[in-house]
Amino acid sequence: MSPASADRGRLHALGSACSRHPYRVLAVWLVGLIAALGFSHIAGGTYSDNVTLSGTQAYTAGQLLGAHDRAASGYRGLIVMRAPAGVPGQSAPLAQTVSNLSKLPHVLAVTNPLDTAPPTVSADGRIAYSTVQLDVNPKTLAHSYLNSLDRAVQPLRAAGVQVEYGGSLDQLTRPKSSDAAAELIGFVVALAVLLIGFGSLAGAALPLVTALFSVGVGLGLLGIVSAVVTFGTASPTLALMIGLGVGIDYAVFLVTRFRQRMFEGVDPSEAAGECVATSGRAVIVAASTVSVAMFGLYTSGLTFLGQLGFAAVFGVVTAALGAITLVPAAFGFLGRGIDRVTVRKPVAEAGRIDDGWHRYAALVGRRPASFLLLGVVLLGVLAIPLFSIRLGHVDDGADPTTFTDKRAYDLISQGFGPGANATFTVVVDLAAGTSASSAQSIGQHLQQALAATPGVAHAAVPSRTSDGALLVSSLIPTTGPQDAATTSLFNRIVDSTLPAALAGTGARGYVGGSTATYVQFTATLSSRLPVVIAVVVATAFLLIMTAFRSLLLAVKAALLNLLSISAAYGVVVAVFQWGWGRSLIGVSENVPIEAYVPVLMFAIVFGLSMDYEVFLLTRVKEGWDRTRDQHLAVAGGLSSTGRVISCAALIMVSVFTAFVANNEVVIKMLAVGLASSVLIDATVVRLVLVPAVMYLLGRSSWWLPRWLDRVLPHLDIEPSDEPGPAAPAPVTTGATT
């Protein structure tokens, strides 16, 4: 028995067993759901955006400060205040507030804006800010800490002073986004799509219920693991988005085949086994591909990004497990009654020829070159904005005005200029034995050089740490943190100003702070993006070539997916960077594209596109093996899968689009990007470009060099459950029909 046959037998047995014992399976999933969510609530960790880049300027500056000036290290929060009559007139409540803040746990140091040099008070005296250094990421603190913070600043508020929180305190004060509304919207739209598409109430509800069960377990497990692994703040939402999307899609594929078997009079238990052995096997391969693509993010060398991919895997894996166990258990409950309650006459899609789709397939077959040109031009137009993409970090200025960090950001910009929100910390590591007079001379020369650098609004006179090892200065740019000019200033200081100012002194200079960290994160990620792309494309290429024994189909999949993701990138740039329609989704200003969004989109979309690619090519391959007629094979495959692919894509688009209601701009960006990616891939690529290319390639679609055929393993993604002739050997010439 071949490995594929053995796997098919085990999967068939699993599906049949789950169908025969539905109560046991449901009980296991219920216990798993309660346990996972319960343990996550009791012992789960927190999520925080902890970006560390060993060996970079910002990292080294932070390490030096931590070793020689602990009060200046850690996390920098801001207490921003606005007093209509002037901050200096509120010296008493201000002093009391500073005293209260200094007594809070985890606070290393607090500045009084009236005592700093120079004072951190605006020219008109109405706006000021106090810097609070904490030894932990505020995100890790309990919500009760925010109550303590409010009590500490109460003297100022009681005096009529407006107080807002900014800097790293945004991770503590930012309102918690609830994804319940997004889930509800996505579910309602998905239910409507399934009801219209398939006509069966139970058939439409089953994928939604099982996906919800599966993703609940996945989120619970993610929460438990977060106690030992630091995941980014977007991780649970990302796992929820991906888990719901693929969970519904995977269940739809199985439900489609099961309903077909019910139409054909097959025993429900046997049909459940066949579904898991065929479509279930395809689900496992598709989920494995998505997971490999997600883990491929670790090849970027950035732990933060790799762990975002790791988080998404929890949703994907539990979705696949739910599809091959919970879905067949539901078949056991419903049996032949799956189409008992209907909104229209149900139809079975899998294996049947849909007349409308068949006519469309015939139309593409008559003019494949025209359809190919039309599809490529359309994707090319959508991709145009990509050529002006600017990667960066979305700062607090893009948040809604209901957020205290947004109000703090605006007050700082109003009182001190936009660059005050992008402060750099310049750290100079002095040579051993540097005298006090030499250190003072170095500091004065450095301050003059920094102040004279184009793009600098203010450079403070460097101060020496108590142990004499460092000089520390703050620098305010003329532009905001997400402005391209601020990135240029960082590079100018690192490459020119510091080396020139410190030449011959034996000292080494570094630029740190949160803005510097994000500038270097963007640069590092951009330099490593080709590696991630290569890994993900190679994975998809090898999967298609191995599964379908075709070199040209693998090349086609890689090229078309690259074109597809480029078009989706163009949509994201147009909406967020150019501002086309951004106000409709609650984004207050044009923003750069968050540096990790494109690479995350790339990995996710390449993985998800394999779902539709495998589903379509499997049907085409079955037709080719049966008829050896390429036109019949492509037309049959397209007509038998067109409805299912369209419905599945609409469901995933609705799930992703619903998340634009999330408060986080980055989540909105991912939602728009993933929704547009799936829509483009499932329509223009899968239903236009793929059949057009296969028509044009003819028999060459199945060409594979003999030596490569011998080397590659045999992967039977979705073995046919219908008897038929053995598949012929792969085509080994370039002849076409």
C-alpha positions in Angstrom: 0.0 0.0 0.0 1.3 3.5 -0.9 1.8 6.1 1.8 -1.0 8.2 0.1 -3.4 5.2 0.3 -2.5 4.5 3.9 -3.1 8.2 4.8 -6.4 8.1 3.0 -7.4 5.0 4.9 -6.6 6.6 8.2 -8.4 9.8 7.4 -11.4 7.9 6.1 -11.5 5.9 9.4 -11.2 9.2 11.4 -14.0 10.8 9.5 -16.3 7.8 9.8 -15.5 7.5 13.6 -16.3 11.1 14.3 -19.6 10.8 12.3 -20.6 7.7 14.3 -19.7 9.2 17.7 -20.7 12.9 17.4 -21.5 13.4 21.1 -18.0 12.2 22.1 -16.3 14.5 19.6 -18.4 17.5 20.6 -17.7 16.7 24.3 -14.0 16.7 23.7 -14.1 20.0 21.8 -16.3 21.6 24.5 -13.9 20.5 27.3 -11.0 21.6 25.2 -12.6 25.0 24.6 -13.4 25.6 28.3 -10.0 24.4 29.4 -8.1 26.5 26.9 -10.0 29.7 27.6 -10.0 29.1 31.3 -6.3 28.5 31.6 -5.6 31.4 29.3 -7.6 33.7 31.6 -6.0 32.3 34.8 -2.4 31.8 33.7 -2.1 33.5 30.3 0.4 36.2 29.6 0.1 39.7 28.0 0.7 41.0 24.5 3.2 43.8 23.9 5.2 45.2 20.9 8.7 44.5 22.2 10.9 45.2 19.2 14.6 44.5 19.9 17.3 44.7 17.2 20.6 43.4 18.6 23.6 45.3 17.3 21.7 48.3 16.0 22.2 51.9 17.0 19.0 52.1 19.1 19.7 48.7 20.8 23.3 49.7 21.7 22.2 53.1 23.0 19.6 51.5 25.2 22.0 48.9 26.6 24.5 51.7 27.4 21.9 53.7 29.3 20.7 50.7 31.2 24.3 49.9 32.3 25.3 53.5 33.3 22.2 55.5 33.9 19.3 53.3 34.9 17.0 56.3 35.5 17.3 57.3 31.8 16.8 53.8 30.5 13.6 51.7 30.3 10.3 52.9 28.8 9.6 56.6 28.4 6.1 57.8 29.1 4.7 61.3 28.9 2.3 63.2 31.1 1.1 66.0 28.9 -0.7 69.0 30.4 -2.6 72.0 29.1 -3.4 74.9 31.5 -5.4 77.8 29.9 -3.9 80.3 32.4 -0.4 78.9 32.0 1.5 75.9 33.5 3.9 78.0 35.6 0.9 79.3 37.6 0.1 75.7 38.6 3.5 75.0 40.3 2.0 73.7 43.5 -0.3 71.0 42.0 2.4 70.2 39.5 5.0 69.6 42.2 2.5 67.4 44.1 1.7 65.4 40.9 5.4 64.8 40.2 5.9 63.6 43.8 2.9 61.3 43.5 4.2 59.8 40.2 7.7 59.2 41.6 6.2 57.0 44.3 4.4 54.7 41.9 5.8 51.2 41.4 8.1 50.7 38.4 8.8 54.4 38.1 12.5 55.1 37.8 12.4 58.9 37.4 10.0 61.8 36.8 10.8 65.2 35.5 9.2 68.5 36.5 8.7 70.5 33.3 9.4 73.7 35.3 12.8 72.4 36.5 14.3 70.8 33.4 16.9 72.5 31.3 15.5 73.8 29.1 12.0 73.8 30.6 9.6 71.5 28.8 7.0 74.2 28.6 5.7 75.7 25.4 6.5 79.3 24.4 3.1 80.6 25.5 3.3 78.6 28.7 0.0 76.8 28.2 1.4 73.3 27.3 4.0 71.3 29.1 5.0 67.7 29.6 6.7 65.6 32.2 8.8 62.5 31.3 8.2 59.3 33.3 10.8 56.5 33.0 9.5 53.0 33.8 11.5 49.8 34.3 8.8 47.6 32.6 6.7 47.9 29.5 3.5 49.6 30.6 1.5 47.0 28.5 2.5 44.3 31.1 0.9 46.3 33.9 -2.5 45.5 35.2 -5.4 47.9 34.5 -5.4 48.9 38.2 -2.1 50.7 37.4 -4.0 53.1 35.2 -6.2 53.9 38.2 -3.1 54.7 40.3 -1.8 56.9 37.5 -5.1 58.8 37.5 -4.9 59.3 41.2 -1.4 60.6 40.9 -2.3 63.3 38.5 -5.5 64.3 40.3 -4.0 67.5 41.8 -3.5 68.9 38.4 -6.9 67.9 37.1 -8.5 69.3 40.3 -6.9 72.6 39.4 -8.5 72.6 36.0 -5.5 71.4 34.0 -6.1 69.0 31.1 -3.9 65.9 31.5 -3.2 63.3 28.8 -0.9 60.3 28.6 1.5 59.7 25.8 4.8 58.0 24.9 5.0 54.4 25.9 2.0 54.9 28.3 -0.2 54.4 25.2 0.2 50.6 25.6 -1.5 51.0 29.0 -4.1 53.6 28.2 -5.1 52.6 24.8 -8.8 51.3 24.9 -9.0 47.6 24.5 -10.5 46.7 21.1 -13.3 44.3 21.1 -13.5 42.1 18.1 -17.0 40.9 18.9 -18.6 43.4 16.5 -16.2 42.4 13.7 -17.0 38.7 14.4 -20.7 39.4 14.3 -20.6 41.4 11.1 -18.4 38.8 9.4 -20.7 36.0 10.5 -23.8 37.6 9.3 -22.3 38.3 5.9 -20.9 34.8 5.7 -24.2 33.3 6.6 -26.0 35.3 3.9 -23.4 34.3 1.3 -23.7 30.6 2.2 -27.5 30.8 2.2 -27.6 32.4 -1.2 -24.9 30.2 -2.6 -26.0 26.8 -1.3 -29.7 27.3 -0.2 -29.3 25.0 2.9 -29.7 26.5 6.4 -27.8 23.8 8.2 -25.2 23.6 5.5 -24.7 27.4 5.8 -24.6 27.5 9.6 -22.3 24.4 10.1 -19.1 26.1 8.8 -19.7 29.1 11.0 -20.3 27.2 14.2 -17.4 24.8 13.7 -15.0 27.7 12.8 -16.1 29.6 15.9 -15.4 26.5 18.1 -12.0 26.0 16.5 -10.8 29.5 16.7 -11.9 29.7 20.3 -9.6 26.9 21.2 -6.8 28.4 19.1 -7.1 31.8 20.9 -7.1 30.0 24.3 -3.9 28.1 23.5 -2.3 31.3 22.2 -3.1 33.0 25.5 -1.6 30.1 27.4 1.6 30.2 25.4 1.8 34.0 25.7 2.8 33.4 29.3 6.2 32.2 28.1 6.5 33.8 24.6 6.1 37.6 24.0 3.6 38.0 21.2 2.9 41.4 19.6 -0.4 43.2 20.5 -1.8 42.4 17.1 -1.4 38.6 17.6 -4.8 37.6 19.0 -6.6 39.6 16.4 -4.4 38.2 13.7 -5.0 34.7 14.9 -8.8 35.4 15.0 -8.9 36.8 11.5 -6.9 34.0 9.9 -8.6 31.3 12.0 -12.1 32.4 11.2 -11.3 32.9 7.5 -9.7 29.5 6.9 -11.9 27.7 9.4 -15.0 28.7 7.5 -13.4 27.9 4.1 -12.1 24.5 5.2 -15.6 23.6 6.5 -17.2 24.8 3.3 -15.0 22.5 1.2 -16.1 19.5 3.3 -19.7 20.4 3.5 -19.8 20.9 -0.2 -18.6 17.3 -0.9 -20.8 15.8 1.9 -23.9 17.4 0.4 -23.0 15.9 -3.0 -22.8 12.5 -1.4 -26.2 12.9 0.2 -27.6 13.8 -3.2 -26.1 10.6 -4.5 -27.6 8.4 -1.7 -24.4 7.5 0.1 -24.6 6.4 3.7 -23.8 9.5 5.9 -21.1 7.8 7.9 -19.4 6.6 4.7 -19.8 10.0 3.2 -18.2 11.6 6.2 -15.2 9.3 5.9 -14.9 10.0 2.2 -15.0 13.8 2.8 -12.2 13.7 5.4 -10.1 11.3 3.2 -10.4 13.6 0.2 -11.3 17.2 1.0 -10.0 16.8 4.5 -6.6 15.7 3.1 -6.6 18.8 1.0 -7.4 20.9 4.1 -4.4 19.4 5.9 -2.1 20.2 3.0 -3.5 23.7 2.7 -3.2 24.4 6.5 0.4 23.0 6.4 1.2 25.4 3.6 -0.2 28.4 5.4 1.6 27.4 8.6 5.0 26.9 6.8 4.5 30.3 5.2 3.8 31.8 8.7 6.9 30.2 10.2 8.8 31.4 7.2 8.6 34.9 8.8 11.3 33.8 11.2 13.7 33.8 8.2 13.5 37.6 8.4 15.7 37.3 11.5 13.2 39.5 13.4 11.7 37.7 16.4 8.8 40.1 16.7 7.7 39.4 13.1 8.3 35.6 13.4 6.1 35.5 16.6 3.3 37.3 14.8 3.4 34.4 12.2 3.6 31.9 15.1 0.5 33.4 16.6 -1.5 33.1 13.4 -0.6 29.4 13.2 -2.7 28.7 16.3 -5.8 29.8 14.4 -4.8 27.8 11.3 -4.0 24.5 13.0 -7.1 24.5 15.2 -9.2 25.4 12.1 -7.8 22.4 10.3 -8.3 20.1 13.3 -11.9 21.3 13.5 -12.5 20.6 9.8 -11.4 16.9 10.0 -13.0 16.1 13.4 -15.7 18.5 14.4 -17.2 18.9 10.9 -17.7 15.2 10.3 -19.2 14.9 13.8 -21.7 17.5 12.8 -22.4 15.4 9.7 -23.3 12.6 12.2 -25.8 14.9 13.9 -27.4 16.1 10.6 -27.0 13.1 8.3 -29.5 13.3 5.4 -31.2 16.2 7.1 -28.5 18.6 6.2 -30.7 20.1 3.5 -34.0 19.7 5.4 -34.5 23.5 6.0 -33.8 25.5 2.9 -34.2 29.0 1.5 -34.2 27.8 -2.0 -33.8 24.6 -3.9 -30.3 23.2 -2.8 -27.7 22.2 -5.4 -24.6 20.1 -5.0 -21.6 21.7 -6.4 -18.7 19.3 -6.1 -18.3 17.2 -9.2 -21.3 18.7 -10.9 -21.2 20.9 -14.0 -22.7 24.3 -13.4 -24.2 25.6 -16.7 -23.4 29.2 -16.0 -19.8 28.6 -15.0 -19.4 26.1 -17.9 -20.5 28.8 -20.4 -18.0 31.2 -18.8 -15.3 28.6 -19.0 -16.0 28.0 -22.7 -15.8 31.8 -23.3 -12.4 32.0 -21.7 -11.4 28.9 -23.8 -12.3 30.7 -27.0 -10.3 33.8 -26.2 -7.6 32.9 -23.6 -5.1 35.5 -24.8 -7.7 38.3 -24.5 -8.6 37.2 -21.0 -5.0 36.9 -20.0 -4.2 40.4 -21.3 -7.3 41.8 -19.5 -6.4 40.2 -16.2 -2.8 41.3 -16.3 -3.7 44.9 -17.3 -6.2 45.1 -14.4 -3.7 43.8 -11.9 -1.1 46.1 -13.3 -3.3 49.2 -12.9 -4.1 48.2 -9.3 -0.4 47.7 -8.6 0.6 51.3 -9.7 0.4 52.8 -6.2 2.9 50.2 -5.0 5.7 52.1 -6.8 5.3 55.0 -4.3 5.1 52.8 -1.2 6.8 54.3 1.9 7.4 51.9 4.8 7.4 53.3 8.3 5.7 53.3 11.6 2.1 54.4 12.2 2.4 56.8 15.2 -0.1 57.9 17.8 -1.2 60.8 15.6 -3.3 58.4 13.4 -5.4 57.3 16.4 -9.0 58.6 17.0 -9.3 61.7 19.1 -11.1 59.6 21.7 -7.7 58.1 22.6 -5.7 60.0 25.2 -2.4 59.2 23.4 -3.8 61.0 20.3 -4.7 64.1 22.4 -1.3 64.0 24.0 0.4 63.8 20.6 -1.6 66.7 19.3 -0.8 68.8 22.3 2.9 68.1 22.0 2.8 69.0 18.3 0.8 72.2 19.0 3.2 73.4 21.8 6.6 72.2 20.6 6.3 71.3 17.0 5.7 67.9 15.3 9.3 66.8 15.9 8.8 66.8 19.7 6.9 63.5 19.2 10.0 62.0 17.5 12.7 62.8 20.0 16.1 61.0 19.5 18.4 60.2 22.4 22.1 60.7 21.5 24.4 58.6 23.7 28.2 59.0 23.5 30.3 56.2 25.0 33.4 58.1 26.2 36.9 56.5 26.0 38.2 55.2 29.3 40.1 57.9 31.2 38.4 60.8 29.6 38.8 63.9 31.9 36.0 66.1 33.0 37.3 69.0 30.9 37.7 66.8 27.8 34.2 65.4 28.3 32.8 69.0 28.5 34.7 70.0 25.3 33.4 66.9 23.5 29.8 67.7 24.6 30.0 71.3 23.5 31.4 70.4 20.1 28.8 67.6 19.7 25.9 69.9 20.6 27.0 72.5 18.1 27.4 69.8 15.4 23.9 68.4 16.1 22.3 71.8 16.2 23.8 72.7 12.8 22.6 69.5 11.2 19.7 70.1 8.7 16.4 68.9 10.0 17.2 69.4 13.7 14.9 71.8 15.6 16.7 71.6 19.0 19.7 69.7 20.4 20.2 69.8 24.2 23.6 70.3 25.7 24.9 66.7 26.6 25.0 65.8 30.3 27.5 63.3 31.8 26.2 60.3 33.7 27.1 60.0 37.3 29.8 57.4 36.6 31.3 59.6 33.9 31.1 56.9 31.2 28.5 58.5 28.9 27.3 61.8 27.5 23.6 61.9 26.9 21.7 64.5 24.9 18.1 64.7 23.5 17.5 65.9 20.0 14.2 67.2 18.5 13.7 66.9 14.7 11.7 69.5 12.7 9.4 66.7 11.4 7.2 64.1 13.0 8.0 60.4 13.7 6.4 59.0 10.6 7.8 61.6 8.2 10.3 60.5 5.7 12.5 63.5 6.5 12.9 62.1 10.1 14.3 58.9 8.7 16.7 60.9 6.6 17.8 62.9 9.6 18.5 59.7 11.6 20.7 58.4 8.8 22.5 61.8 8.4 23.3 61.9 12.1 24.6 58.3 12.2 26.5 58.4 9.0 27.9 62.0 9.1 27.3 64.1 12.1 28.4 61.8 14.9 31.5 60.4 13.1 32.7 63.9 12.3 31.9 65.4 15.7 33.7 62.6 17.6 36.6 62.1 15.3 39.9 61.8 17.2 38.2 61.6 20.6 38.1 57.9 21.0 34.4 58.2 21.8 31.6 56.4 19.9 28.1 57.8 19.4 24.8 56.1 19.1 21.2 57.3 18.4 18.4 55.7 20.5 14.8 56.1 21.5 11.6 54.7 20.2 11.7 56.6 16.9 15.2 55.4 16.2 14.1 51.8 17.0 11.3 52.0 14.4 13.5 53.6 11.8 16.0 50.8 12.1 13.2 48.1 12.3 11.9 49.4 9.0 15.4 49.4 7.4 16.2 46.0 8.7 12.9 44.5 7.6 13.2 46.0 4.1 16.7 44.5 3.7 15.5 41.0 4.7 12.2 41.1 2.8 13.8 39.3 -0.2 14.7 36.3 1.9 11.1 36.0 3.2 9.7 36.3 -0.3 12.1 33.6 -1.6 11.2 31.2 1.2 7.5 31.6 0.8 7.6 31.5 -3.0 9.8 28.4 -3.0 7.3 26.7 -0.6 4.4 27.4 -2.9 6.4 26.4 -6.0 7.5 23.1 -4.6 4.0 22.2 -3.3 2.4 22.8 -6.7 5.1 21.0 -8.6 5.1 18.0 -6.3 1.3 17.7 -6.0 0.5 18.2 -9.7 3.7 16.9 -11.3 4.1 20.0 -13.4 6.9 22.5 -13.6 5.0 25.1 -15.7 2.0 25.2 -13.3 4.4 25.8 -10.4 6.1 28.7 -12.3 2.6 30.0 -13.2 1.5 29.9 -9.6 4.5 31.8 -8.4 4.4 34.5 -11.0 0.6 35.0 -10.8 0.7 35.1 -7.0 3.5 37.8 -7.1 1.3 39.8 -9.5 -1.7 39.3 -7.3 0.0 40.5 -4.1 1.5 43.5 -5.9 -2.1 44.6 -6.8 -3.2 44.1 -3.2 -0.2 46.2 -2.0 -1.3 48.9 -4.4 -4.8 49.0 -2.8 -3.3 49.3 0.6 -1.0 52.2 -0.5 -3.9 54.0 -2.2 -6.1 53.8 0.9 -3.7 54.5 3.7 -0.7 56.4 2.2 -2.6 58.3 -0.5 -5.8 58.6 1.6 -8.3 57.3 -0.9 -11.3 56.5 1.3 -9.4 56.3 4.6 -11.9 58.4 6.4 -14.6 55.8 5.7 -12.7 53.3 7.8 -11.8 55.7 10.6 -8.2 56.7 9.9 -7.7 60.4 10.7 -4.6 61.1 8.5 -2.5 59.7 5.7 0.1 57.3 7.1 3.0 55.3 5.9 2.6 51.5 5.5 3.5 49.8 8.7 6.8 48.1 8.0 5.8 44.6 8.8 2.4 44.6 7.1 3.6 43.9 3.6 5.7 40.9 4.6 3.0 39.6 6.9 0.4 40.0 4.1 2.8 38.2 1.7 3.2 35.1 3.9 -0.6 34.9 4.7 -1.8 35.5 1.2 0.6 33.1 -0.4 -0.6 30.5 2.1 -4.3 31.2 1.6 -4.0 31.3 -2.2 -3.0 27.7 -2.1 -6.5 26.8 -0.8 -8.1 28.0 -4.1 -5.2 26.9 -6.3 -5.3 23.3 -4.9 -9.1 23.1 -5.1 -9.2 24.3 -8.7 -6.2 22.4 -10.0 -7.3 19.2 -8.4 -10.5 19.2 -10.4 -8.7 20.2 -13.6 -6.1 17.4 -13.0 -8.9 14.8 -12.5 -10.4 15.9 -15.8 -7.1 15.7 -17.6 -6.3 12.2 -16.2 -9.8 11.1 -17.3 -10.0 12.7 -20.8 -6.5 13.8 -21.8 -8.3 16.8 -23.3 -7.0 20.1 -21.9 -10.0 22.2 -22.9 -12.5 19.8 -21.4 -10.3 19.5 -18.2 -10.1 23.2 -17.6 -13.7 23.9 -18.4 -14.9 21.0 -16.2 -12.6 22.1 -13.3 -13.7 25.7 -13.5 -17.4 25.0 -13.8 -17.4 22.5 -10.9 -15.5 24.8 -8.5 -16.4 28.3 -9.6 -19.4 28.6 -7.2 -17.5 27.2 -4.3 -14.4 29.3 -4.8 -16.5 32.4 -5.2 -18.6 31.8 -2.1 -15.5 30.8 0.0 -13.7 34.0 -1.1 -16.7 36.2 -0.4 -16.8 34.7 3.1 -13.1 35.3 3.8 -13.4 38.8 2.4 -16.3 39.6 4.6 -14.5 38.2 7.7 -11.4 40.3 7.0 -13.3 43.4 6.0 -15.3 43.4 9.3 -12.0 44.0 11.2 -11.7 47.5 9.8 -13.9 48.4 12.8 -10.9 47.6 15.1 -9.4 50.7 16.8 -5.8 49.8 15.7 -4.7 51.4 12.4 -2.4 48.5 11.7 -5.3 46.0 12.1 -7.3 48.1 9.7 -4.4 48.0 7.3 -4.1 44.2 7.6 -7.9 43.8 7.2 -8.0 45.9 4.0 -4.9 44.2 2.6 -6.0 40.7 3.3 -9.5 41.3 2.0 -8.3 42.9 -1.2 -5.7 40.1 -1.6 -8.3 37.3 -1.3 -10.8 39.1 -3.6 -8.2 39.7 -6.3 -6.7 36.2 -6.0 -10.1 34.3 -6.1 -11.5 36.4 -8.9 -9.0 37.8 -11.3 -6.3 35.2 -10.7 -8.1 32.0 -10.0 -11.1 32.4 -12.3 -9.5 34.4 -15.1 -5.7 34.2 -15.3 -5.2 30.6 -14.3 -7.7 29.1 -16.8 -6.5 31.4 -19.5 -2.8 30.4 -19.0 -3.8 26.7 -18.8 -5.7 26.9 -22.1 -2.7 28.6 -23.7 -0.3 26.0 -22.3 -2.4 23.1 -23.4 -0.6 19.7 -22.8 2.5 21.6 -21.6 0.6 22.4 -18.4 1.5 18.9 -17.2 5.1 18.8 -18.4 7.7 17.7 -15.9 11.3 16.6 -16.8 11.6 12.8 -16.2 14.6 13.3 -13.9 12.6 15.7 -11.7 9.7 13.3 -11.7 11.9 10.6 -10.2 13.4 12.9 -7.6 10.2 14.6 -6.3 8.1 12.7 -3.7 4.5 11.8 -4.7 2.0 13.9 -2.8 -1.6 13.0 -3.6 -3.4 16.1 -2.2 -7.0 15.1 -2.8 -7.2 11.5 -4.0 -10.4 10.9 -6.0 -13.1 8.9 -4.1 -14.5 7.7 -7.4 -13.1 4.7 -9.3 -11.4 5.5 -12.6 -8.4 4.6 -14.7 -4.9 5.0 -13.4 -3.4 8.4 -14.1 -1.1 8.3 -17.1 2.6 9.3 -16.7 3.3 13.0 -16.8 3.8 14.7 -20.1 7.5 14.9 -20.8 7.5 16.9 -24.0 6.7 20.4 -24.8 4.0 19.5 -27.4 0.6 21.3 -27.0 -2.9 20.5 -28.2 
